[in-house]
Amino acid sequence: VFLVGVLRELFRDRPLYLINLPDREHIIAGIVLDMPMRDTVEYEGRKIVLMDATGPTPYPFGQIPPQLLDANDRWVWSELHF
């Protein structure tokens, strides 16, 4: 949640998401950006750049652990409105 709050301050005009991965008991963040990054997915016609702020392994902005991408059909998307 902190990551999304910081992103909101930096990118006020961009949609932000918290994405629940129930099969992994994990949550990741997503932001709509014009430039694709390594882990970009499409959701409702938008290109969403994914990021994982909690680890356990640190990944750079725009990347998430590969095992989290395996079950993206079960993701629960929550767009955040501030």
HELIX and SHEET records of a PDB file:
HELIX    1   1 PHE A    2  LEU A   10  1                                   9    
HELIX    2   2 PRO A   66  LEU A   69  1                                   4    
HELIX    3   3 ASN A   72  ARG A   74  5                                   3    
SHEET    1   A 5 THR A  40  TYR A  43  0                                        
SHEET    2   A 5 ARG A  46  MET A  51 -1                                        
SHEET    3   A 5 HIS A  26  VAL A  32 -1                                        
SHEET    4   A 5 LEU A  16  LEU A  21 -1                                        
SHEET    5   A 5 VAL A  76  LEU A  80 -1                                        
END                                                                             
